[in-house]
Amino acid sequence: MKKDFDEKIIKSALDNIRTPEYDIFSKVEKEIKNKESNISFKKAISVGVAICLCLTLSVGVMAATIPSFNKLLSVVSLEIASILQRVEVSSEDNGIKMEVIAAMSDDETTVIYFTMQDLTGDRIDETLNISDYGMSKGSMFTCELVDYNKSTKTATLRMESNGGEKINNEKVEFNIRSFVGDRSILHGIDTGITIVDILAVKDSQTIPFDMKNLSGIGGDLIEELRSQDTIELLKVDQMNLTLPKIDLMHISNIGYIDGRLHIQTKWSRDRVNDYGDLYLADSSGNTLDVRMSNVYFGVNESNEATYGNGYIEYIFDIDKTELNEVKLMATFTSNRNYTEGNWKTSFKIEAIEEQKKIDCNIELGTGSIDSISVSPLGVTLTGSVKDIPSYDSISVSINMKDGSTKTFSTRVSSVEDGKTKLKYMPSLPLDLSLIKSININGTIIKMNSLK
């Protein structure tokens, strides 16, 4: 009896299941697409179900043979996978394999998915944090763990950077020099420090800090602080206030600068594996919702602020009158595992082809938007905005053809050639074919007007 054509496709794919480089998903997809157009939708579904069943029953065999890119599909969504550029280049050192699996990039943002796998021990776990890494092009790097497979001792991570336009279609070098793991966290440490009493008897002496020397920054005030050429920090080493249960850092100064509370901490040179955070709480220990940032810096022989990470200055946007019932609290993180190595790969990052743009003139009251561009990675507004806090007054959403509305989980800002760029990124990539219009503070831009 003649076999059904779909059955032949499955059999052909499964016959090759033990070949390490064989990409079963691509093979099945290719064969089904090549079949005559009269294959019914019902049969296509049954093929997918049959393949899923076969894969479920063959997990043990497949684990060692499916290419890394296909393994990534089980970690990220299909929406993300559809626009990823396959890379699959690796580097091994110190018994650990680092592999860059895939990447994607538009004119502003570059995203890289990579894995870290311990081939000889248990140095990689679900608390993995890449502590020293970089890329030959780009800026403002962030890295987060997206998945950990305990059975294979493999962590999947996502690295993101600004500067996509300068990276597109260019060869880049990605390297990792160290990571930490086996993390434990101490929450809710009451420092016992009364901030009001300290401020009452002390004038704040400051030192200038050139933001070009910034080695690290975090928190809610990033955009505002980055927009300044120079900021004022507290003069170093004016106090030595120790904290309970924490011996690798102490408070080296407390003061008020430009209406904001500054708390400066000094860290031991031995703190490779450990770090902490300060926060404000009410008298009951509940965390206060206060905008804040932390700035990393060092000092030279003249005690002038420069590049480094020996000091962290916490900046809280809170008025002095609100400090009477405020408690200074701390969280301390200790990483018992610290691993160094030299994991290095190079590859070319291709630009996402699907990008649309339109010139416009949208007045915002605090500035104007000159152009809008849309890619699967988000919506970018380019123009002039008069002051950084006004970013929060800009509302951007997307109206879909099915009547739903999409909002954005992340906003990134940058200034290039005197122009402000605001990139609004969704939690999942956008399908441009499903977008009806873009809403910017009530101004509707129809998608079919973008080219």
Secondary structure, 3 states (H helix, E strand, C coil): CCCCHHHHHHHHHHHCCCCCCCCHHHHHHHHHHHCCCCCCHHHHHHHHHHHHHHHHHCHHHHCCCCCHHHHHCCCCCHHHHCCCEEEEEEEEECCEEEEEEEEEECCCEEEEEEEEEECCCCCCCCCCEEEEEEECCCEEEEEEEEEEECCCCEEEEEEEEECHHHHCCEEEEEEEEEEEEEEEEEEEEECCCCHHHHHHCCCCCEEEEEHHHCCEEEECCHHHHHCCCEEEEECCCCCCEEECCEEEEEEEEEEEECCEEEEEEEECCCHHHEEEEEEEECCCCCECCCCEEEEEEEECCCCCEEEEEEEEEEEECCCHHHCCCCEEEEEEEEEEEEEEEEEEEEEEECCCCCCEEEEEEEECCCEEEEEEEEECCEEEEEEEECCHHHHHHCCEEEEECCCCEECCCEEEEEEECCEEEEEEECCCCCCHHHEEEEEECCEEEEHHHCC
